[in-house]
Amino acid sequence: MSFHHALGRPTALLRRFGGALAFALCLGACAELPANVERPASSALASPAGTPLADLVRQRREAAGARFESGFLLLDGPQAAYGSRLALAEAAQKTLDLQYYAIHADASTARLLAAVRDAAGRGVRVRILLDDLHSTGRDALVMRMAFVPHVEMRMFNPLAGARGSTLGRAFNALDDASRLQQRMHNKLFIADNAMAVSGGRNLGDAYFGKDSKGNFIDLDLLVTGPIVQDLSRSFDSYWNSDRAYPVQSLVTRKELDKIRDQASATDAGKQDRQAPSGTSSAPDGEPRARAWDEKPMDLGSAAFVWAPAVVLADKPAKVAPDGGSAAVGTGKDPGLTVTQRTGRSRRAPGTGTLDAAADAAANGDTVVEGLLQLIGQARRDLLIISPYFVPGPDMKQAFAAARARGVRVRVLTNSLASNDAPVAHVGYARHREALLAMGVELYELRSEQAGLGSAFGGSGRNIAGESRSMLHSKVLVMDGRFLVVGSMNLDLRSQLQNTEIAVLVRSDSLAGIAADRIDAALREGAWHVELNEGHLVWRAPAGSRLEDATTEPDTSAGLRLLLKLFGPLAPDKLL
């Protein structure tokens, strides 16, 4: 299991340290967040016109003779995902806006942030908005970016307390569990308000095929045109929110220097022994990423698909300012923004048009609820990837209604073996038989090979040749014509607590590309779960030479027993 990512789900943090946290709560008062913090308002570049990226977008669109103004490219492997971000950082001339749930202080990120620092050095205004959950220990070193000239950095919904260790700061969060649970899960990388990357990836080795223990299989979209301005408006709403705290209000440079020195002293010997040949030393003592990381994507040769699209974005008000629960689902203060129809067709709204799909999504209070409304428009086929799949009553009702209309519903999620947060698997497993009974087809990623990674253009293997894969893509393909790529899972955490963002594209071509790759992954890289005479059976992937299984594949009896005993104690909404 990837330790840092398991802690990315706050329930995993509480589960791992629960006893120690309870004891520490008795030791003293908790730290508090600063009051009366100044947050100078700012906004995205008003118009990208005249920037090299905007000129490139115009040239590419004219060359394609495109009818629509926004373009999209699936980033379906670690190299494309990394290279696109690096290219944006190197091409930016006016602004760079980064919004992430997690940025890990490791080799891949060191190279990316070096490019961001270089951009700031040539006068680019840089804004970095980071959820605060991961900003402890070595990962706190990312906050040093706040002290680089021309870089502003803010932390969303921060937790009070020292940042030297995850455990230490978690002590202070115990009396504010709702703040700990509600996180900003959005992911954006925007250059000059002209081109952006949006999707499921955080920034770190495990998201770019370079972690020594296992790597996440993910999917992003490189987007161009007016749709980027819609993404920027969402970014601005979070940046200017009262929930966003400038780094300097939370931690000093001296404190970060101390953490850096401690991390370097601890890891220096280990890194000298383990750094693979061909790597070089990066800032803060991390080994640099391998050669392909040094190569930005050639944006001029990107084969964009030009299509109409909308952005679905939770509002920052979904996370209450005092760490309490926002009024989601009441209809009084909707937490969802659906942008205007970017590059919309002139046809009248009707079944199958972007307008009809967007209107349906707008009826939801959150991104996930909007997707459930969209699912209500499905007529033939639904293909869903959700790494953490914990269907609440609304989701089960939407699936049942789709099946009643004759819609084929297929869902790919993590197996217990591939899930980096096994307790989240409990919330899925308890609904598995009911979903199968209503006719939903379930597939679970096989972690010991790279089936899904190969289908998505990447092996899922790390630089040392390890092969453990963990699903992290968040995708929906509907009726072969709509594609949704975003940050959301189909679980109650994404529906009710975390903020999310997604791009909904109306394109037979793009949806078809995604569907073909997912179909291949289902056949070759996933267990097909079925009910056979009332018992679960995991059908082995085609060509794997594996036998079918009657228990969770590739897992120990001890882990299965542990989850069976303690799983019922974990409510779905916290998984």
LINHUDA-V575402 format. One record per backbone hydrogen bond with DSSP energy under -0.5 kcal/mol. CO is the residue of the C=O (numbers start at 1). NH is the residue of the N-H. E is the energy in kcal/mol with one decimal. If there is no record, write none. Layout:
BEGIN
co,nh,e
CO,NH,E
CO,NH,E
END
This chain:
BEGIN
co,nh,e
1,3,-0.8
2,6,-2.3
3,7,-1.8
5,8,-1.0
5,9,-0.5
6,9,-1.3
8,10,-0.8
9,12,-2.1
9,13,-1.1
10,14,-2.3
11,15,-2.5
12,16,-2.5
13,17,-2.0
14,18,-0.9
17,21,-2.8
18,22,-2.1
19,23,-1.8
20,24,-2.5
21,25,-1.9
23,26,-1.4
24,27,-2.0
48,51,-2.1
51,55,-2.5
52,56,-2.3
53,57,-2.4
54,58,-2.3
55,59,-2.4
56,60,-2.7
57,61,-2.4
58,62,-2.5
59,63,-2.4
60,64,-1.6
61,65,-0.8
61,66,-2.0
62,65,-0.7
70,307,-2.1
71,224,-2.2
72,305,-2.9
73,222,-2.8
74,76,-0.9
75,220,-1.6
77,81,-2.5
78,82,-2.6
79,83,-3.2
80,84,-2.0
81,85,-1.2
82,86,-2.4
83,87,-2.3
83,297,-2.0
84,88,-2.1
85,89,-2.3
86,90,-2.1
87,91,-1.9
88,92,-1.8
94,125,-2.6
95,192,-2.8
96,127,-2.6
97,190,-3.0
98,129,-3.4
99,188,-3.0
100,131,-2.4
102,203,-2.1
104,106,-1.8
106,110,-2.4
107,111,-1.6
107,289,-0.6
108,112,-1.9
109,113,-3.3
110,114,-1.6
111,115,-1.6
112,116,-1.9
113,117,-2.7
114,118,-2.3
115,119,-2.0
116,120,-2.3
117,121,-2.2
118,122,-1.1
119,122,-0.7
119,124,-2.3
120,123,-1.8
124,126,-0.5
125,96,-2.4
126,152,-2.7
127,98,-2.7
128,130,-0.5
128,154,-2.6
129,100,-2.3
130,156,-2.5
132,135,-1.5
134,136,-1.8
136,139,-1.1
137,140,-1.4
138,141,-2.0
139,142,-1.3
140,143,-1.8
141,144,-1.8
142,145,-1.9
143,146,-1.7
144,147,-1.8
145,148,-1.8
148,151,-1.9
150,126,-2.6
152,128,-2.5
153,247,-2.5
154,130,-2.4
155,245,-2.8
156,132,-1.7
163,137,-2.7
165,169,-1.7
166,170,-2.0
167,171,-1.4
168,172,-0.8
169,173,-0.8
170,173,-0.6
170,174,-0.6
171,174,-1.1
173,176,-1.9
174,177,-0.6
176,179,-0.6
176,180,-1.7
177,181,-2.1
178,182,-1.7
181,183,-0.7
183,185,-0.8
183,499,-2.2
187,199,-0.8
188,99,-2.5
189,197,-2.0
190,97,-2.6
191,194,-2.4
191,195,-1.6
194,225,-1.2
195,191,-2.9
196,223,-3.1
197,189,-1.5
198,221,-2.9
202,204,-0.6
203,104,-2.8
204,207,-1.7
205,208,-1.6
205,210,-2.6
205,211,-0.6
206,216,-3.1
215,470,-2.2
216,218,-0.6
217,472,-2.6
217,473,-0.9
219,200,-1.5
220,75,-2.7
221,198,-2.3
221,223,-0.6
222,73,-1.9
223,196,-2.4
224,71,-1.0
225,228,-2.0
225,229,-0.5
226,229,-0.8
226,230,-1.1
227,231,-1.7
228,232,-2.4
229,233,-1.8
230,234,-1.5
231,235,-2.3
232,236,-2.9
233,237,-1.7
234,238,-1.4
235,238,-0.6
235,239,-2.8
236,240,-2.4
238,241,-1.4
241,244,-1.7
243,157,-2.8
243,245,-0.6
245,155,-3.0
246,249,-1.8
247,250,-2.2
247,251,-2.1
252,256,-1.8
253,257,-2.6
254,258,-1.9
255,259,-1.9
256,260,-2.5
257,261,-2.5
258,262,-2.3
259,263,-2.5
260,264,-2.7
261,265,-2.2
262,266,-2.0
263,267,-2.2
264,268,-1.9
267,271,-3.0
268,272,-2.1
269,273,-1.7
270,274,-2.1
271,275,-2.5
276,279,-1.4
280,288,-3.7
282,285,-1.3
283,286,-0.9
286,282,-3.3
290,293,-1.8
291,294,-1.9
292,295,-1.7
294,296,-0.7
297,299,-1.3
298,301,-1.5
299,302,-1.1
302,304,-1.5
304,306,-0.6
305,72,-1.8
305,307,-0.5
308,506,-2.5
309,342,-1.7
310,504,-2.8
311,313,-0.5
311,339,-2.0
312,502,-2.7
313,337,-3.3
315,318,-2.1
316,319,-2.0
318,320,-0.7
318,326,-0.7
320,323,-1.9
324,320,-0.8
326,328,-1.9
327,330,-0.6
335,315,-3.4
337,313,-2.6
337,339,-0.5
340,342,-1.1
341,344,-1.3
342,309,-1.6
350,353,-2.3
353,357,-1.9
354,358,-3.3
355,359,-2.6
356,360,-2.0
357,361,-2.5
358,362,-2.2
360,363,-1.5
361,364,-1.9
365,335,-1.0
366,370,-2.7
367,371,-2.1
368,372,-2.0
369,373,-1.9
370,374,-2.2
371,375,-2.7
372,376,-1.1
374,377,-2.4
375,378,-1.6
380,408,-2.6
381,479,-2.9
382,410,-2.6
383,477,-2.8
384,412,-2.9
385,475,-1.6
387,389,-0.7
387,414,-1.0
388,390,-0.7
390,492,-0.6
392,396,-2.4
393,397,-2.3
394,398,-2.1
395,399,-2.4
396,400,-2.5
397,401,-2.4
398,402,-2.0
399,403,-2.6
400,404,-2.1
401,405,-1.2
402,407,-2.5
403,406,-1.6
408,382,-2.9
408,410,-0.5
409,441,-3.0
410,384,-2.7
411,413,-0.5
411,443,-2.6
412,386,-2.3
413,445,-2.5
415,419,-1.2
421,424,-2.1
421,425,-0.6
422,425,-1.0
422,426,-0.7
423,426,-0.8
423,427,-0.7
424,428,-0.9
425,429,-3.1
426,430,-2.1
428,431,-1.7
428,432,-0.6
429,432,-0.9
429,433,-0.5
431,435,-2.2
432,436,-2.3
433,437,-2.3
434,438,-1.4
435,440,-2.3
436,439,-1.3
440,442,-0.6
441,411,-2.7
442,529,-2.2
443,413,-2.4
444,527,-3.3
445,415,-0.7
445,447,-0.6
446,449,-0.7
447,469,-2.0
450,454,-3.0
451,455,-1.9
452,456,-1.9
453,458,-3.9
454,457,-1.5
462,465,-2.0
466,462,-1.1
468,215,-1.9
470,217,-2.7
473,387,-0.8
474,486,-1.8
475,385,-3.0
476,484,-2.8
477,383,-2.5
478,481,-2.2
478,482,-2.0
481,507,-2.0
482,478,-2.2
483,505,-3.1
484,476,-2.1
485,503,-2.4
489,491,-1.5
490,390,-1.4
491,495,-1.9
492,496,-2.8
492,497,-0.5
493,497,-2.2
493,498,-2.6
499,185,-1.7
500,314,-2.6
501,487,-2.4
502,312,-2.9
503,485,-1.8
503,505,-0.6
504,310,-2.3
505,483,-2.5
505,507,-0.9
506,308,-0.6
507,511,-2.5
508,512,-2.2
509,513,-2.2
510,514,-2.3
511,515,-2.7
512,516,-2.5
513,517,-1.8
514,518,-2.3
515,519,-2.9
516,520,-1.9
517,521,-1.8
518,522,-2.6
519,523,-1.9
520,524,-2.5
521,525,-2.8
522,526,-0.6
523,542,-2.7
525,446,-2.4
527,444,-2.5
527,529,-0.7
528,539,-3.2
529,442,-0.7
530,532,-0.6
530,537,-2.5
531,533,-0.5
532,535,-1.3
535,532,-3.5
537,530,-2.8
537,539,-0.7
538,549,-2.3
539,528,-2.2
541,544,-1.8
549,538,-3.0
552,555,-0.9
556,560,-2.0
557,561,-2.4
558,562,-2.5
559,563,-2.3
560,564,-1.8
561,565,-2.2
562,566,-2.5
563,567,-2.2
566,569,-1.4
567,570,-2.1
569,571,-0.7
571,574,-1.7
572,575,-1.6
END
